[in-house]
Amino acid sequence: MKRFEQLHFDEQNLLVIHLMKAFCENDCGSVEQLAHRHDCSVREVWRDICADTGLDECEPWEGYPDPPWGWPPAEGQARYRNEATPYFAPKGTRGR
Protein backbone atom coordinates (compact mmCIF):
# COMPACT_ATOMS: atom_id res chain seq x y z
CA MET A 1 0.00 0.00 0.00
CA LYS A 2 1.45 3.35 -1.05
CA ARG A 3 1.37 6.51 1.01
CA PHE A 4 0.27 9.72 -0.69
CA GLU A 5 3.84 11.03 -0.94
CA GLN A 6 4.92 7.84 -2.78
CA LEU A 7 2.30 8.23 -5.51
CA HIS A 8 3.01 9.69 -8.93
CA PHE A 9 2.39 13.42 -9.23
CA ASP A 10 -0.65 12.83 -11.47
CA GLU A 11 -2.21 10.48 -8.91
CA GLN A 12 -1.57 12.99 -6.11
CA ASN A 13 -3.28 15.71 -8.13
CA LEU A 14 -6.21 13.44 -8.93
CA LEU A 15 -6.73 12.71 -5.23
CA VAL A 16 -6.59 16.40 -4.34
CA ILE A 17 -9.06 17.26 -7.13
CA HIS A 18 -11.50 14.63 -5.87
CA LEU A 19 -11.11 15.96 -2.33
CA MET A 20 -11.77 19.53 -3.49
CA LYS A 21 -14.81 18.31 -5.46
CA ALA A 22 -16.15 16.66 -2.29
CA PHE A 23 -15.62 19.94 -0.40
CA CYS A 24 -17.60 21.85 -3.03
CA GLU A 25 -20.42 19.32 -3.26
CA ASN A 26 -20.83 19.30 0.52
CA ASP A 27 -20.16 23.00 1.17
CA CYS A 28 -17.18 22.15 3.39
CA GLY A 29 -13.80 23.76 3.81
CA SER A 30 -11.89 20.99 5.57
CA VAL A 31 -11.58 17.24 5.89
CA GLU A 32 -12.88 17.51 9.43
CA GLN A 33 -16.05 19.29 8.27
CA LEU A 34 -16.55 16.72 5.52
CA ALA A 35 -16.18 13.89 8.04
CA HIS A 36 -18.65 15.56 10.37
CA ARG A 37 -21.18 16.00 7.53
CA HIS A 38 -20.98 12.31 6.69
CA ASP A 39 -20.76 11.17 10.31
CA CYS A 40 -17.48 9.37 9.77
CA SER A 41 -13.79 9.69 10.63
CA VAL A 42 -11.21 11.66 8.62
CA ARG A 43 -9.57 8.31 7.74
CA GLU A 44 -12.88 7.11 6.27
CA VAL A 45 -13.06 10.31 4.20
CA TRP A 46 -9.59 9.52 2.82
CA ARG A 47 -10.57 5.91 2.07
CA ASP A 48 -13.63 7.12 0.14
CA ILE A 49 -11.62 9.71 -1.81
CA CYS A 50 -9.07 7.02 -2.76
CA ALA A 51 -11.84 4.67 -3.89
CA ASP A 52 -13.57 7.42 -5.90
CA THR A 53 -10.26 8.13 -7.61
CA GLY A 54 -9.66 4.47 -8.43
CA LEU A 55 -6.75 4.14 -5.99
CA ASP A 56 -8.27 1.63 -3.60
CA GLU A 57 -5.08 1.10 -1.65
CA CYS A 58 -3.45 4.35 -0.65
CA GLU A 59 -2.63 5.89 2.69
CA PRO A 60 -2.71 9.58 3.54
CA TRP A 61 0.46 11.50 4.34
CA GLU A 62 1.90 11.64 7.83
CA GLY A 63 0.07 14.32 9.79
CA TYR A 64 -3.16 14.01 7.76
CA PRO A 65 -5.57 15.83 7.82
CA ASP A 66 -3.10 18.71 8.27
CA PRO A 67 -1.69 19.83 4.88
CA PRO A 68 1.47 18.11 3.62
CA TRP A 69 4.63 20.26 3.53
CA GLY A 70 8.32 19.97 2.76
CA TRP A 71 8.49 16.92 0.54
CA PRO A 72 10.86 16.46 -2.37
CA PRO A 73 9.22 16.55 -5.82
CA ALA A 74 7.00 13.57 -6.57
CA GLU A 75 7.67 11.18 -9.43
CA GLY A 76 6.65 12.89 -12.67
CA GLN A 77 6.54 16.36 -11.18
CA ALA A 78 9.69 17.67 -12.91
CA ARG A 79 8.13 17.38 -16.36
CA TYR A 80 5.48 19.92 -15.43
CA ARG A 81 8.05 22.47 -14.40
CA ASN A 82 9.96 22.04 -17.64
CA GLU A 83 7.23 21.59 -20.25
CA ALA A 84 4.14 23.41 -19.07
CA THR A 85 3.42 27.02 -19.96
CA PRO A 86 1.17 28.73 -17.45
CA TYR A 87 -2.28 29.56 -18.80
CA PHE A 88 -1.76 33.13 -17.66
CA ALA A 89 1.31 33.62 -19.87
CA PRO A 90 1.20 36.85 -21.89
CA LYS A 91 -0.64 36.57 -25.19
CA GLY A 92 1.62 35.29 -27.95
CA THR A 93 4.10 33.61 -25.60
CA ARG A 94 2.34 30.28 -25.00
CA GLY A 95 4.13 27.23 -26.29
CA ARG A 96 7.57 28.80 -26.44
C-alpha positions as CSV (number, residue, x, y, z in Angstrom):
1,M,0.0,0.0,0.0
2,K,1.5,3.3,-1.0
3,R,1.4,6.5,1.0
4,F,0.3,9.7,-0.7
5,E,3.8,11.0,-0.9
6,Q,4.9,7.8,-2.8
7,L,2.3,8.2,-5.5
8,H,3.0,9.7,-8.9
9,F,2.4,13.4,-9.2
10,D,-0.7,12.8,-11.5
11,E,-2.2,10.5,-8.9
12,Q,-1.6,13.0,-6.1
13,N,-3.3,15.7,-8.1
14,L,-6.2,13.4,-8.9
15,L,-6.7,12.7,-5.2
16,V,-6.6,16.4,-4.3
17,I,-9.1,17.3,-7.1
18,H,-11.5,14.6,-5.9
19,L,-11.1,16.0,-2.3
20,M,-11.8,19.5,-3.5
21,K,-14.8,18.3,-5.5
22,A,-16.2,16.7,-2.3
23,F,-15.6,19.9,-0.4
24,C,-17.6,21.8,-3.0
25,E,-20.4,19.3,-3.3
26,N,-20.8,19.3,0.5
27,D,-20.2,23.0,1.2
28,C,-17.2,22.2,3.4
29,G,-13.8,23.8,3.8
30,S,-11.9,21.0,5.6
31,V,-11.6,17.2,5.9
32,E,-12.9,17.5,9.4
33,Q,-16.1,19.3,8.3
34,L,-16.6,16.7,5.5
35,A,-16.2,13.9,8.0
36,H,-18.7,15.6,10.4
37,R,-21.2,16.0,7.5
38,H,-21.0,12.3,6.7
39,D,-20.8,11.2,10.3
40,C,-17.5,9.4,9.8
41,S,-13.8,9.7,10.6
42,V,-11.2,11.7,8.6
43,R,-9.6,8.3,7.7
44,E,-12.9,7.1,6.3
45,V,-13.1,10.3,4.2
46,W,-9.6,9.5,2.8
47,R,-10.6,5.9,2.1
48,D,-13.6,7.1,0.1
49,I,-11.6,9.7,-1.8
50,C,-9.1,7.0,-2.8
51,A,-11.8,4.7,-3.9
52,D,-13.6,7.4,-5.9
53,T,-10.3,8.1,-7.6
54,G,-9.7,4.5,-8.4
55,L,-6.7,4.1,-6.0
56,D,-8.3,1.6,-3.6
57,E,-5.1,1.1,-1.7
58,C,-3.4,4.4,-0.6
59,E,-2.6,5.9,2.7
60,P,-2.7,9.6,3.5
61,W,0.5,11.5,4.3
62,E,1.9,11.6,7.8
63,G,0.1,14.3,9.8
64,Y,-3.2,14.0,7.8
65,P,-5.6,15.8,7.8
66,D,-3.1,18.7,8.3
67,P,-1.7,19.8,4.9
68,P,1.5,18.1,3.6
69,W,4.6,20.3,3.5
70,G,8.3,20.0,2.8
71,W,8.5,16.9,0.5
72,P,10.9,16.5,-2.4
73,P,9.2,16.6,-5.8
74,A,7.0,13.6,-6.6
75,E,7.7,11.2,-9.4
76,G,6.6,12.9,-12.7
77,Q,6.5,16.4,-11.2
78,A,9.7,17.7,-12.9
79,R,8.1,17.4,-16.4
80,Y,5.5,19.9,-15.4
81,R,8.1,22.5,-14.4
82,N,10.0,22.0,-17.6
83,E,7.2,21.6,-20.2
84,A,4.1,23.4,-19.1
85,T,3.4,27.0,-20.0
86,P,1.2,28.7,-17.5
87,Y,-2.3,29.6,-18.8
88,F,-1.8,33.1,-17.7
89,A,1.3,33.6,-19.9
90,P,1.2,36.8,-21.9
91,K,-0.6,36.6,-25.2
92,G,1.6,35.3,-28.0
93,T,4.1,33.6,-25.6
94,R,2.3,30.3,-25.0
95,G,4.1,27.2,-26.3
96,R,7.6,28.8,-26.4
